[in-house]
Amino acid sequence: MSNQQLEEAMERRQDEYIASQLGVSVDVLDDHPFQIDENASDDGLVYSWRILWDDAAPEGVTVYGVPGSLWSDVVPGPDEADEPPE
């Protein structure tokens, strides 16, 4: 498996995890661009991933903030907590 294929597989796994935590399908998540920001302590303990929506979150997903600055929180799973988001 090439490095690019490995990176794509890791990204897809991450997207599947995030979609499942938000209660949407990966296809729905793919239609809503986002960035990931870690909510972590100074010593590196990751509390959550903050999903920063570029435009709007998928319908039914809990969001915080104001229009233009919306986010959702996702608790990283055991494997995901050890891997920084892309």
N, CA, C and O atoms as a Maestro MAE file, in Angstrom:
{
 s_m_m2io_version
 :::
 2.0.0
}

f_m_ct {
 s_m_title
 :::
 protein
 m_atom[344] {
  # First column is atom index #
  i_m_mmod_type
  r_m_x_coord
  r_m_y_coord
  r_m_z_coord
  i_m_residue_number
  s_m_chain_name
  s_m_pdb_residue_name
  s_m_pdb_atom_name
  i_m_atomic_number
  :::
  1 25 0.851 -1.170 0.000 1 A "MET " " N  " 7
  2 3 0.000 0.000 0.000 1 A "MET " " CA " 6
  3 2 0.899 1.236 0.000 1 A "MET " " C  " 6
  4 15 1.826 1.326 0.804 1 A "MET " " O  " 8
  5 25 0.636 2.170 -0.879 2 A "SER " " N  " 7
  6 3 1.448 3.387 -0.954 2 A "SER " " CA " 6
  7 2 1.099 4.328 0.197 2 A "SER " " C  " 6
  8 15 0.072 4.172 0.858 2 A "SER " " O  " 8
  9 25 1.968 5.297 0.420 3 A "ASN " " N  " 7
  10 3 1.715 6.284 1.469 3 A "ASN " " CA " 6
  11 2 0.422 7.033 1.227 3 A "ASN " " C  " 6
  12 15 -0.335 7.296 2.161 3 A "ASN " " O  " 8
  13 25 0.164 7.381 -0.039 4 A "GLN " " N  " 7
  14 3 -1.063 8.104 -0.364 4 A "GLN " " CA " 6
  15 2 -2.287 7.241 -0.057 4 A "GLN " " C  " 6
  16 15 -3.266 7.738 0.500 4 A "GLN " " O  " 8
  17 25 -2.243 5.970 -0.409 5 A "GLN " " N  " 7
  18 3 -3.358 5.077 -0.124 5 A "GLN " " CA " 6
  19 2 -3.558 4.915 1.379 5 A "GLN " " C  " 6
  20 15 -4.692 4.866 1.854 5 A "GLN " " O  " 8
  21 25 -2.471 4.833 2.121 6 A "LEU " " N  " 7
  22 3 -2.553 4.712 3.568 6 A "LEU " " CA " 6
  23 2 -3.179 5.968 4.177 6 A "LEU " " C  " 6
  24 15 -4.049 5.865 5.041 6 A "LEU " " O  " 8
  25 25 -2.749 7.143 3.737 7 A "GLU " " N  " 7
  26 3 -3.308 8.401 4.222 7 A "GLU " " CA " 6
  27 2 -4.795 8.497 3.910 7 A "GLU " " C  " 6
  28 15 -5.581 8.913 4.761 7 A "GLU " " O  " 8
  29 25 -5.187 8.114 2.692 8 A "GLU " " N  " 7
  30 3 -6.596 8.153 2.303 8 A "GLU " " CA " 6
  31 2 -7.427 7.197 3.152 8 A "GLU " " C  " 6
  32 15 -8.548 7.529 3.539 8 A "GLU " " O  " 8
  33 25 -6.891 6.019 3.443 9 A "ALA " " N  " 7
  34 3 -7.600 5.041 4.270 9 A "ALA " " CA " 6
  35 2 -7.766 5.562 5.701 9 A "ALA " " C  " 6
  36 15 -8.823 5.387 6.307 9 A "ALA " " O  " 8
  37 25 -6.726 6.199 6.237 10 A "MET " " N  " 7
  38 3 -6.804 6.768 7.586 10 A "MET " " CA " 6
  39 2 -7.815 7.904 7.638 10 A "MET " " C  " 6
  40 15 -8.587 8.011 8.591 10 A "MET " " O  " 8
  41 25 -7.812 8.751 6.613 11 A "GLU " " N  " 7
  42 3 -8.760 9.853 6.561 11 A "GLU " " CA " 6
  43 2 -10.196 9.329 6.456 11 A "GLU " " C  " 6
  44 15 -11.104 9.858 7.098 11 A "GLU " " O  " 8
  45 25 -10.391 8.297 5.652 12 A "ARG " " N  " 7
  46 3 -11.729 7.713 5.495 12 A "ARG " " CA " 6
  47 2 -12.197 7.105 6.818 12 A "ARG " " C  " 6
  48 15 -13.360 7.256 7.191 12 A "ARG " " O  " 8
  49 25 -11.307 6.425 7.519 13 A "ARG " " N  " 7
  50 3 -11.655 5.846 8.819 13 A "ARG " " CA " 6
  51 2 -12.031 6.942 9.812 13 A "ARG " " C  " 6
  52 15 -12.990 6.801 10.571 13 A "ARG " " O  " 8
  53 25 -11.280 8.021 9.801 14 A "GLN " " N  " 7
  54 3 -11.575 9.152 10.679 14 A "GLN " " CA " 6
  55 2 -12.938 9.738 10.339 14 A "GLN " " C  " 6
  56 15 -13.731 10.012 11.240 14 A "GLN " " O  " 8
  57 25 -13.225 9.934 9.055 15 A "ASP " " N  " 7
  58 3 -14.521 10.469 8.633 15 A "ASP " " CA " 6
  59 2 -15.664 9.543 9.039 15 A "ASP " " C  " 6
  60 15 -16.720 10.014 9.462 15 A "ASP " " O  " 8
  61 25 -15.463 8.237 8.915 16 A "GLU " " N  " 7
  62 3 -16.490 7.271 9.320 16 A "GLU " " CA " 6
  63 2 -16.756 7.376 10.820 16 A "GLU " " C  " 6
  64 15 -17.904 7.316 11.259 16 A "GLU " " O  " 8
  65 25 -15.692 7.533 11.601 17 A "TYR " " N  " 7
  66 3 -15.849 7.665 13.050 17 A "TYR " " CA " 6
  67 2 -16.604 8.949 13.391 17 A "TYR " " C  " 6
  68 15 -17.545 8.924 14.183 17 A "TYR " " O  " 8
  69 25 -16.196 10.064 12.798 18 A "ILE " " N  " 7
  70 3 -16.848 11.348 13.065 18 A "ILE " " CA " 6
  71 2 -18.321 11.285 12.663 18 A "ILE " " C  " 6
  72 15 -19.187 11.729 13.417 18 A "ILE " " O  " 8
  73 25 -18.610 10.742 11.489 19 A "ALA " " N  " 7
  74 3 -19.997 10.618 11.031 19 A "ALA " " CA " 6
  75 2 -20.818 9.800 12.023 19 A "ALA " " C  " 6
  76 15 -21.943 10.175 12.353 19 A "ALA " " O  " 8
  77 25 -20.265 8.687 12.500 20 A "SER " " N  " 7
  78 3 -21.009 7.848 13.438 20 A "SER " " CA " 6
  79 2 -21.263 8.592 14.751 20 A "SER " " C  " 6
  80 15 -22.344 8.463 15.327 20 A "SER " " O  " 8
  81 25 -20.290 9.364 15.232 21 A "GLN " " N  " 7
  82 3 -20.461 10.117 16.465 21 A "GLN " " CA " 6
  83 2 -21.496 11.240 16.320 21 A "GLN " " C  " 6
  84 15 -22.171 11.602 17.284 21 A "GLN " " O  " 8
  85 25 -21.608 11.782 15.107 22 A "LEU " " N  " 7
  86 3 -22.579 12.852 14.854 22 A "LEU " " CA " 6
  87 2 -23.950 12.315 14.465 22 A "LEU " " C  " 6
  88 15 -24.923 13.068 14.415 22 A "LEU " " O  " 8
  89 25 -24.031 11.014 14.189 23 A "GLY " " N  " 7
  90 3 -25.306 10.411 13.827 23 A "GLY " " CA " 6
  91 2 -25.729 10.643 12.397 23 A "GLY " " C  " 6
  92 15 -26.920 10.697 12.091 23 A "GLY " " O  " 8
  93 25 -24.736 10.783 11.509 24 A "VAL " " N  " 7
  94 3 -25.027 10.979 10.082 24 A "VAL " " CA " 6
  95 2 -24.211 9.974 9.277 24 A "VAL " " C  " 6
  96 15 -23.310 9.323 9.805 24 A "VAL " " O  " 8
  97 25 -24.537 9.858 8.000 25 A "SER " " N  " 7
  98 3 -23.759 8.974 7.132 25 A "SER " " CA " 6
  99 2 -22.499 9.701 6.655 25 A "SER " " C  " 6
  100 15 -22.408 10.926 6.724 25 A "SER " " O  " 8
  101 25 -21.547 8.931 6.181 26 A "VAL " " N  " 7
  102 3 -20.321 9.516 5.628 26 A "VAL " " CA " 6
  103 2 -20.660 10.364 4.405 26 A "VAL " " C  " 6
  104 15 -20.050 11.410 4.185 26 A "VAL " " O  " 8
  105 25 -21.634 9.914 3.605 27 A "ASP " " N  " 7
  106 3 -22.038 10.689 2.423 27 A "ASP " " CA " 6
  107 2 -22.578 12.055 2.822 27 A "ASP " " C  " 6
  108 15 -22.263 13.055 2.177 27 A "ASP " " O  " 8
  109 25 -23.384 12.111 3.875 28 A "VAL " " N  " 7
  110 3 -23.902 13.396 4.356 28 A "VAL " " CA " 6
  111 2 -22.751 14.252 4.870 28 A "VAL " " C  " 6
  112 15 -22.691 15.448 4.583 28 A "VAL " " O  " 8
  113 25 -21.841 13.650 5.625 29 A "LEU " " N  " 7
  114 3 -20.690 14.388 6.145 29 A "LEU " " CA " 6
  115 2 -19.848 14.953 5.006 29 A "LEU " " C  " 6
  116 15 -19.359 16.080 5.089 29 A "LEU " " O  " 8
  117 25 -19.679 14.168 3.940 30 A "ASP " " N  " 7
  118 3 -18.896 14.619 2.783 30 A "ASP " " CA " 6
  119 2 -19.483 15.875 2.143 30 A "ASP " " C  " 6
  120 15 -18.762 16.649 1.514 30 A "ASP " " O  " 8
  121 25 -20.795 16.078 2.303 31 A "ASP " " N  " 7
  122 3 -21.469 17.242 1.712 31 A "ASP " " CA " 6
  123 2 -21.358 18.498 2.577 31 A "ASP " " C  " 6
  124 15 -21.854 19.558 2.194 31 A "ASP " " O  " 8
  125 25 -20.716 18.388 3.735 32 A "HIS " " N  " 7
  126 3 -20.601 19.514 4.663 32 A "HIS " " CA " 6
  127 2 -19.134 19.680 5.064 32 A "HIS " " C  " 6
  128 15 -18.676 19.060 6.024 32 A "HIS " " O  " 8
  129 25 -18.402 20.511 4.329 33 A "PRO " " N  " 7
  130 3 -16.968 20.687 4.610 33 A "PRO " " CA " 6
  131 2 -16.718 21.154 6.051 33 A "PRO " " C  " 6
  132 15 -17.480 21.938 6.616 33 A "PRO " " O  " 8
  133 25 -15.624 20.643 6.620 34 A "PHE " " N  " 7
  134 3 -15.290 20.979 7.997 34 A "PHE " " CA " 6
  135 2 -13.786 20.886 8.208 34 A "PHE " " C  " 6
  136 15 -13.050 20.322 7.399 34 A "PHE " " O  " 8
  137 25 -13.364 21.456 9.317 35 A "GLN " " N  " 7
  138 3 -11.989 21.364 9.796 35 A "GLN " " CA " 6
  139 2 -12.062 20.743 11.181 35 A "GLN " " C  " 6
  140 15 -13.114 20.776 11.819 35 A "GLN " " O  " 8
  141 25 -10.959 20.176 11.654 36 A "ILE " " N  " 7
  142 3 -10.917 19.581 12.982 36 A "ILE " " CA " 6
  143 2 -9.922 20.340 13.840 36 A "ILE " " C  " 6
  144 15 -8.793 20.608 13.429 36 A "ILE " " O  " 8
  145 25 -10.370 20.679 15.045 37 A "ASP " " N  " 7
  146 3 -9.515 21.340 16.028 37 A "ASP " " CA " 6
  147 2 -9.562 20.507 17.298 37 A "ASP " " C  " 6
  148 15 -10.647 20.159 17.764 37 A "ASP " " O  " 8
  149 25 -8.412 20.183 17.866 38 A "GLU " " N  " 7
  150 3 -8.370 19.411 19.109 38 A "GLU " " CA " 6
  151 2 -8.631 20.307 20.302 38 A "GLU " " C  " 6
  152 15 -8.051 21.386 20.424 38 A "GLU " " O  " 8
  153 25 -9.506 19.852 21.179 39 A "ASN " " N  " 7
  154 3 -9.706 20.486 22.477 39 A "ASN " " CA " 6
  155 2 -8.873 19.665 23.445 39 A "ASN " " C  " 6
  156 15 -9.296 18.597 23.887 39 A "ASN " " O  " 8
  157 25 -7.665 20.171 23.781 40 A "ALA " " N  " 7
  158 3 -6.720 19.401 24.582 40 A "ALA " " CA " 6
  159 2 -6.156 20.242 25.722 40 A "ALA " " C  " 6
  160 15 -6.134 21.471 25.669 40 A "ALA " " O  " 8
  161 25 -5.702 19.537 26.752 41 A "SER " " N  " 7
  162 3 -5.052 20.202 27.880 41 A "SER " " CA " 6
  163 2 -3.615 20.537 27.503 41 A "SER " " C  " 6
  164 15 -3.115 20.100 26.467 41 A "SER " " O  " 8
  165 25 -2.966 21.307 28.344 42 A "ASP " " N  " 7
  166 3 -1.571 21.681 28.103 42 A "ASP " " CA " 6
  167 2 -0.641 20.471 28.073 42 A "ASP " " C  " 6
  168 15 0.398 20.501 27.413 42 A "ASP " " O  " 8
  169 25 -1.012 19.401 28.789 43 A "ASP " " N  " 7
  170 3 -0.159 18.208 28.803 43 A "ASP " " CA " 6
  171 2 -0.523 17.207 27.707 43 A "ASP " " C  " 6
  172 15 -0.018 16.084 27.696 43 A "ASP " " O  " 8
  173 25 -1.406 17.617 26.779 44 A "GLY " " N  " 7
  174 3 -1.697 16.785 25.615 44 A "GLY " " CA " 6
  175 2 -2.884 15.859 25.736 44 A "GLY " " C  " 6
  176 15 -3.167 15.115 24.797 44 A "GLY " " O  " 8
  177 25 -3.597 15.872 26.863 45 A "LEU " " N  " 7
  178 3 -4.789 15.044 27.018 45 A "LEU " " CA " 6
  179 2 -5.900 15.610 26.126 45 A "LEU " " C  " 6
  180 15 -6.308 16.759 26.293 45 A "LEU " " O  " 8
  181 25 -6.384 14.805 25.183 46 A "VAL " " N  " 7
  182 3 -7.403 15.267 24.238 46 A "VAL " " CA " 6
  183 2 -8.777 15.011 24.837 46 A "VAL " " C  " 6
  184 15 -9.141 13.868 25.114 46 A "VAL " " O  " 8
  185 25 -9.548 16.095 25.038 47 A "TYR " " N  " 7
  186 3 -10.892 15.991 25.584 47 A "TYR " " CA " 6
  187 2 -11.914 15.736 24.479 47 A "TYR " " C  " 6
  188 15 -12.835 14.935 24.638 47 A "TYR " " O  " 8
  189 25 -11.737 16.422 23.373 48 A "SER " " N  " 7
  190 3 -12.668 16.265 22.263 48 A "SER " " CA " 6
  191 2 -12.046 16.843 21.004 48 A "SER " " C  " 6
  192 15 -11.045 17.559 21.040 48 A "SER " " O  " 8
  193 25 -12.670 16.508 19.908 49 A "TRP " " N  " 7
  194 3 -12.349 17.168 18.649 49 A "TRP " " CA " 6
  195 2 -13.465 18.145 18.395 49 A "TRP " " C  " 6
  196 15 -14.640 17.791 18.487 49 A "TRP " " O  " 8
  197 25 -13.118 19.344 18.083 50 A "ARG " " N  " 7
  198 3 -14.117 20.346 17.712 50 A "ARG " " CA " 6
  199 2 -14.204 20.337 16.193 50 A "ARG " " C  " 6
  200 15 -13.228 20.618 15.498 50 A "ARG " " O  " 8
  201 25 -15.378 20.013 15.696 51 A "ILE " " N  " 7
  202 3 -15.632 19.998 14.255 51 A "ILE " " CA " 6
  203 2 -16.091 21.398 13.879 51 A "ILE " " C  " 6
  204 15 -17.187 21.818 14.250 51 A "ILE " " O  " 8
  205 25 -15.256 22.119 13.145 52 A "LEU " " N  " 7
  206 3 -15.542 23.495 12.732 52 A "LEU " " CA " 6
  207 2 -16.167 23.456 11.346 52 A "LEU " " C  " 6
  208 15 -15.494 23.119 10.371 52 A "LEU " " O  " 8
  209 25 -17.432 23.792 11.250 53 A "TRP " " N  " 7
  210 3 -18.156 23.720 9.975 53 A "TRP " " CA " 6
  211 2 -17.817 24.911 9.110 53 A "TRP " " C  " 6
  212 15 -17.897 26.053 9.562 53 A "TRP " " O  " 8
  213 25 -17.435 24.653 7.854 54 A "ASP " " N  " 7
  214 3 -17.103 25.732 6.925 54 A "ASP " " CA " 6
  215 2 -18.333 26.583 6.616 54 A "ASP " " C  " 6
  216 15 -18.239 27.807 6.518 54 A "ASP " " O  " 8
  217 25 -19.481 25.935 6.463 55 A "ASP " " N  " 7
  218 3 -20.726 26.647 6.175 55 A "ASP " " CA " 6
  219 2 -21.784 26.285 7.210 55 A "ASP " " C  " 6
  220 15 -22.033 27.039 8.151 55 A "ASP " " O  " 8
  221 25 -22.399 25.128 7.024 56 A "ALA " " N  " 7
  222 3 -23.458 24.674 7.919 56 A "ALA " " CA " 6
  223 2 -23.231 23.206 8.255 56 A "ALA " " C  " 6
  224 15 -22.619 22.462 7.489 56 A "ALA " " O  " 8
  225 25 -23.731 22.811 9.405 57 A "ALA " " N  " 7
  226 3 -23.648 21.405 9.828 57 A "ALA " " CA " 6
  227 2 -24.790 20.632 9.178 57 A "ALA " " C  " 6
  228 15 -25.788 21.225 8.769 57 A "ALA " " O  " 8
  229 25 -24.650 19.317 9.081 58 A "PRO " " N  " 7
  230 3 -25.750 18.504 8.583 58 A "PRO " " CA " 6
  231 2 -26.984 18.664 9.477 58 A "PRO " " C  " 6
  232 15 -26.872 18.900 10.680 58 A "PRO " " O  " 8
  233 25 -28.128 18.532 8.879 59 A "GLU " " N  " 7
  234 3 -29.387 18.649 9.609 59 A "GLU " " CA " 6
  235 2 -29.430 17.608 10.731 59 A "GLU " " C  " 6
  236 15 -29.097 16.441 10.530 59 A "GLU " " O  " 8
  237 25 -29.850 18.062 11.916 60 A "GLY " " N  " 7
  238 3 -29.984 17.174 13.056 60 A "GLY " " CA " 6
  239 2 -28.754 17.065 13.933 60 A "GLY " " C  " 6
  240 15 -28.817 16.468 15.007 60 A "GLY " " O  " 8
  241 25 -27.630 17.632 13.497 61 A "VAL " " N  " 7
  242 3 -26.391 17.582 14.281 61 A "VAL " " CA " 6
  243 2 -26.400 18.746 15.272 61 A "VAL " " C  " 6
  244 15 -26.709 19.879 14.905 61 A "VAL " " O  " 8
  245 25 -26.061 18.460 16.524 62 A "THR " " N  " 7
  246 3 -25.980 19.500 17.544 62 A "THR " " CA " 6
  247 2 -24.816 20.426 17.221 62 A "THR " " C  " 6
  248 15 -23.688 19.978 17.021 62 A "THR " " O  " 8
  249 25 -25.102 21.716 17.174 63 A "VAL " " N  " 7
  250 3 -24.060 22.707 16.885 63 A "VAL " " CA " 6
  251 2 -24.062 23.784 17.964 63 A "VAL " " C  " 6
  252 15 -25.054 24.003 18.658 63 A "VAL " " O  " 8
  253 25 -22.936 24.435 18.076 64 A "TYR " " N  " 7
  254 3 -22.753 25.541 19.000 64 A "TYR " " CA " 6
  255 2 -22.208 26.719 18.210 64 A "TYR " " C  " 6
  256 15 -21.702 26.549 17.100 64 A "TYR " " O  " 8
  257 25 -22.312 27.913 18.782 65 A "GLY " " N  " 7
  258 3 -21.779 29.095 18.121 65 A "GLY " " CA " 6
  259 2 -22.868 29.882 17.432 65 A "GLY " " C  " 6
  260 15 -24.052 29.743 17.741 65 A "GLY " " O  " 8
  261 25 -22.454 30.705 16.500 66 A "VAL " " N  " 7
  262 3 -23.369 31.559 15.742 66 A "VAL " " CA " 6
  263 2 -23.141 31.313 14.258 66 A "VAL " " C  " 6
  264 15 -22.077 30.831 13.870 66 A "VAL " " O  " 8
  265 25 -24.123 31.635 13.424 67 A "PRO " " N  " 7
  266 3 -23.918 31.436 11.981 67 A "PRO " " CA " 6
  267 2 -22.606 32.055 11.518 67 A "PRO " " C  " 6
  268 15 -22.277 33.191 11.859 67 A "PRO " " O  " 8
  269 25 -21.869 31.281 10.735 68 A "GLY " " N  " 7
  270 3 -20.551 31.705 10.274 68 A "GLY " " CA " 6
  271 2 -19.429 31.211 11.178 68 A "GLY " " C  " 6
  272 15 -18.256 31.253 10.804 68 A "GLY " " O  " 8
  273 25 -19.792 30.745 12.365 69 A "SER " " N  " 7
  274 3 -18.809 30.221 13.312 69 A "SER " " CA " 6
  275 2 -19.452 29.097 14.125 69 A "SER " " C  " 6
  276 15 -19.577 29.193 15.346 69 A "SER " " O  " 8
  277 25 -19.854 28.038 13.435 70 A "LEU " " N  " 7
  278 3 -20.531 26.907 14.070 70 A "LEU " " CA " 6
  279 2 -19.567 25.753 14.294 70 A "LEU " " C  " 6
  280 15 -18.662 25.527 13.491 70 A "LEU " " O  " 8
  281 25 -19.762 25.023 15.390 71 A "TRP " " N  " 7
  282 3 -18.951 23.844 15.644 71 A "TRP " " CA " 6
  283 2 -19.777 22.792 16.366 71 A "TRP " " C  " 6
  284 15 -20.828 23.076 16.941 71 A "TRP " " O  " 8
  285 25 -19.268 21.571 16.317 72 A "SER " " N  " 7
  286 3 -19.820 20.431 17.045 72 A "SER " " CA " 6
  287 2 -18.659 19.739 17.731 72 A "SER " " C  " 6
  288 15 -17.529 19.772 17.245 72 A "SER " " O  " 8
  289 25 -18.943 19.112 18.863 73 A "ASP " " N  " 7
  290 3 -17.907 18.382 19.584 73 A "ASP " " CA " 6
  291 2 -18.052 16.891 19.368 73 A "ASP " " C  " 6
  292 15 -19.165 16.365 19.359 73 A "ASP " " O  " 8
  293 25 -16.919 16.201 19.191 74 A "VAL " " N  " 7
  294 3 -16.862 14.750 19.038 74 A "VAL " " CA " 6
  295 2 -15.801 14.238 19.997 74 A "VAL " " C  " 6
  296 15 -14.678 14.743 20.023 74 A "VAL " " O  " 8
  297 25 -16.162 13.236 20.784 75 A "VAL " " N  " 7
  298 3 -15.190 12.610 21.686 75 A "VAL " " CA " 6
  299 2 -14.385 11.614 20.877 75 A "VAL " " C  " 6
  300 15 -14.962 10.702 20.284 75 A "VAL " " O  " 8
  301 25 -13.063 11.760 20.834 76 A "PRO " " N  " 7
  302 3 -12.256 10.798 20.081 76 A "PRO " " CA " 6
  303 2 -12.310 9.426 20.735 76 A "PRO " " C  " 6
  304 15 -12.316 9.310 21.960 76 A "PRO " " O  " 8
  305 25 -12.348 8.385 19.903 77 A "GLY " " N  " 7
  306 3 -12.322 7.016 20.399 77 A "GLY " " CA " 6
  307 2 -10.929 6.648 20.860 77 A "GLY " " C  " 6
  308 15 -9.998 7.435 20.687 77 A "GLY " " O  " 8
  309 25 -10.763 5.471 21.443 78 A "PRO " " N  " 7
  310 3 -9.449 5.065 21.959 78 A "PRO " " CA " 6
  311 2 -8.336 5.128 20.911 78 A "PRO " " C  " 6
  312 15 -7.243 5.607 21.213 78 A "PRO " " O  " 8
  313 25 -8.586 4.661 19.699 79 A "ASP " " N  " 7
  314 3 -7.569 4.711 18.649 79 A "ASP " " CA " 6
  315 2 -7.365 6.126 18.150 79 A "ASP " " C  " 6
  316 15 -6.235 6.538 17.888 79 A "ASP " " O  " 8
  317 25 -8.457 6.879 18.016 80 A "GLU " " N  " 7
  318 3 -8.376 8.225 17.452 80 A "GLU " " CA " 6
  319 2 -7.678 9.210 18.373 80 A "GLU " " C  " 6
  320 15 -7.058 10.162 17.900 80 A "GLU " " O  " 8
  321 25 -7.766 9.001 19.677 81 A "ALA " " N  " 7
  322 3 -7.146 9.935 20.617 81 A "ALA " " CA " 6
  323 2 -5.632 9.966 20.479 81 A "ALA " " C  " 6
  324 15 -4.994 10.966 20.809 81 A "ALA " " O  " 8
  325 25 -5.051 8.861 19.986 82 A "ASP " " N  " 7
  326 3 -3.611 8.799 19.827 82 A "ASP " " CA " 6
  327 2 -3.129 9.356 18.490 82 A "ASP " " C  " 6
  328 15 -1.927 9.524 18.282 82 A "ASP " " O  " 8
  329 25 -4.067 9.644 17.582 83 A "GLU " " N  " 7
  330 3 -3.707 10.129 16.254 83 A "GLU " " CA " 6
  331 2 -4.175 11.564 16.107 83 A "GLU " " C  " 6
  332 15 -5.353 11.843 16.331 83 A "GLU " " O  " 8
  333 25 -3.307 12.470 15.744 84 A "PRO " " N  " 7
  334 3 -3.746 13.856 15.556 84 A "PRO " " CA " 6
  335 2 -4.663 13.959 14.345 84 A "PRO " " C  " 6
  336 15 -4.455 13.251 13.360 84 A "PRO " " O  " 8
  337 25 -5.675 14.825 14.396 85 A "PRO " " N  " 7
  338 3 -6.523 14.998 13.222 85 A "PRO " " CA " 6
  339 2 -5.763 15.633 12.081 85 A "PRO " " C  " 6
  340 15 -4.784 16.348 12.293 85 A "PRO " " O  " 8
  341 25 -6.213 15.373 10.884 86 A "GLU " " N  " 7
  342 3 -5.553 15.920 9.693 86 A "GLU " " CA " 6
  343 2 -6.055 17.306 9.399 86 A "GLU " " C  " 6
  344 15 -5.616 17.929 8.433 86 A "GLU " " O  " 8
  :::
 }
 m_bond[343] {
  # First column is bond index #
  i_m_from
  i_m_to
  i_m_order
  :::
  1 1 2 1
  2 2 3 1
  3 3 4 2
  4 3 5 1
  5 5 6 1
  6 6 7 1
  7 7 8 2
  8 7 9 1
  9 9 10 1
  10 10 11 1
  11 11 12 2
  12 11 13 1
  13 13 14 1
  14 14 15 1
  15 15 16 2
  16 15 17 1
  17 17 18 1
  18 18 19 1
  19 19 20 2
  20 19 21 1
  21 21 22 1
  22 22 23 1
  23 23 24 2
  24 23 25 1
  25 25 26 1
  26 26 27 1
  27 27 28 2
  28 27 29 1
  29 29 30 1
  30 30 31 1
  31 31 32 2
  32 31 33 1
  33 33 34 1
  34 34 35 1
  35 35 36 2
  36 35 37 1
  37 37 38 1
  38 38 39 1
  39 39 40 2
  40 39 41 1
  41 41 42 1
  42 42 43 1
  43 43 44 2
  44 43 45 1
  45 45 46 1
  46 46 47 1
  47 47 48 2
  48 47 49 1
  49 49 50 1
  50 50 51 1
  51 51 52 2
  52 51 53 1
  53 53 54 1
  54 54 55 1
  55 55 56 2
  56 55 57 1
  57 57 58 1
  58 58 59 1
  59 59 60 2
  60 59 61 1
  61 61 62 1
  62 62 63 1
  63 63 64 2
  64 63 65 1
  65 65 66 1
  66 66 67 1
  67 67 68 2
  68 67 69 1
  69 69 70 1
  70 70 71 1
  71 71 72 2
  72 71 73 1
  73 73 74 1
  74 74 75 1
  75 75 76 2
  76 75 77 1
  77 77 78 1
  78 78 79 1
  79 79 80 2
  80 79 81 1
  81 81 82 1
  82 82 83 1
  83 83 84 2
  84 83 85 1
  85 85 86 1
  86 86 87 1
  87 87 88 2
  88 87 89 1
  89 89 90 1
  90 90 91 1
  91 91 92 2
  92 91 93 1
  93 93 94 1
  94 94 95 1
  95 95 96 2
  96 95 97 1
  97 97 98 1
  98 98 99 1
  99 99 100 2
  100 99 101 1
  101 101 102 1
  102 102 103 1
  103 103 104 2
  104 103 105 1
  105 105 106 1
  106 106 107 1
  107 107 108 2
  108 107 109 1
  109 109 110 1
  110 110 111 1
  111 111 112 2
  112 111 113 1
  113 113 114 1
  114 114 115 1
  115 115 116 2
  116 115 117 1
  117 117 118 1
  118 118 119 1
  119 119 120 2
  120 119 121 1
  121 121 122 1
  122 122 123 1
  123 123 124 2
  124 123 125 1
  125 125 126 1
  126 126 127 1
  127 127 128 2
  128 127 129 1
  129 129 130 1
  130 130 131 1
  131 131 132 2
  132 131 133 1
  133 133 134 1
  134 134 135 1
  135 135 136 2
  136 135 137 1
  137 137 138 1
  138 138 139 1
  139 139 140 2
  140 139 141 1
  141 141 142 1
  142 142 143 1
  143 143 144 2
  144 143 145 1
  145 145 146 1
  146 146 147 1
  147 147 148 2
  148 147 149 1
  149 149 150 1
  150 150 151 1
  151 151 152 2
  152 151 153 1
  153 153 154 1
  154 154 155 1
  155 155 156 2
  156 155 157 1
  157 157 158 1
  158 158 159 1
  159 159 160 2
  160 159 161 1
  161 161 162 1
  162 162 163 1
  163 163 164 2
  164 163 165 1
  165 165 166 1
  166 166 167 1
  167 167 168 2
  168 167 169 1
  169 169 170 1
  170 170 171 1
  171 171 172 2
  172 171 173 1
  173 173 174 1
  174 174 175 1
  175 175 176 2
  176 175 177 1
  177 177 178 1
  178 178 179 1
  179 179 180 2
  180 179 181 1
  181 181 182 1
  182 182 183 1
  183 183 184 2
  184 183 185 1
  185 185 186 1
  186 186 187 1
  187 187 188 2
  188 187 189 1
  189 189 190 1
  190 190 191 1
  191 191 192 2
  192 191 193 1
  193 193 194 1
  194 194 195 1
  195 195 196 2
  196 195 197 1
  197 197 198 1
  198 198 199 1
  199 199 200 2
  200 199 201 1
  201 201 202 1
  202 202 203 1
  203 203 204 2
  204 203 205 1
  205 205 206 1
  206 206 207 1
  207 207 208 2
  208 207 209 1
  209 209 210 1
  210 210 211 1
  211 211 212 2
  212 211 213 1
  213 213 214 1
  214 214 215 1
  215 215 216 2
  216 215 217 1
  217 217 218 1
  218 218 219 1
  219 219 220 2
  220 219 221 1
  221 221 222 1
  222 222 223 1
  223 223 224 2
  224 223 225 1
  225 225 226 1
  226 226 227 1
  227 227 228 2
  228 227 229 1
  229 229 230 1
  230 230 231 1
  231 231 232 2
  232 231 233 1
  233 233 234 1
  234 234 235 1
  235 235 236 2
  236 235 237 1
  237 237 238 1
  238 238 239 1
  239 239 240 2
  240 239 241 1
  241 241 242 1
  242 242 243 1
  243 243 244 2
  244 243 245 1
  245 245 246 1
  246 246 247 1
  247 247 248 2
  248 247 249 1
  249 249 250 1
  250 250 251 1
  251 251 252 2
  252 251 253 1
  253 253 254 1
  254 254 255 1
  255 255 256 2
  256 255 257 1
  257 257 258 1
  258 258 259 1
  259 259 260 2
  260 259 261 1
  261 261 262 1
  262 262 263 1
  263 263 264 2
  264 263 265 1
  265 265 266 1
  266 266 267 1
  267 267 268 2
  268 267 269 1
  269 269 270 1
  270 270 271 1
  271 271 272 2
  272 271 273 1
  273 273 274 1
  274 274 275 1
  275 275 276 2
  276 275 277 1
  277 277 278 1
  278 278 279 1
  279 279 280 2
  280 279 281 1
  281 281 282 1
  282 282 283 1
  283 283 284 2
  284 283 285 1
  285 285 286 1
  286 286 287 1
  287 287 288 2
  288 287 289 1
  289 289 290 1
  290 290 291 1
  291 291 292 2
  292 291 293 1
  293 293 294 1
  294 294 295 1
  295 295 296 2
  296 295 297 1
  297 297 298 1
  298 298 299 1
  299 299 300 2
  300 299 301 1
  301 301 302 1
  302 302 303 1
  303 303 304 2
  304 303 305 1
  305 305 306 1
  306 306 307 1
  307 307 308 2
  308 307 309 1
  309 309 310 1
  310 310 311 1
  311 311 312 2
  312 311 313 1
  313 313 314 1
  314 314 315 1
  315 315 316 2
  316 315 317 1
  317 317 318 1
  318 318 319 1
  319 319 320 2
  320 319 321 1
  321 321 322 1
  322 322 323 1
  323 323 324 2
  324 323 325 1
  325 325 326 1
  326 326 327 1
  327 327 328 2
  328 327 329 1
  329 329 330 1
  330 330 331 1
  331 331 332 2
  332 331 333 1
  333 333 334 1
  334 334 335 1
  335 335 336 2
  336 335 337 1
  337 337 338 1
  338 338 339 1
  339 339 340 2
  340 339 341 1
  341 341 342 1
  342 342 343 1
  343 343 344 2
  :::
 }
}
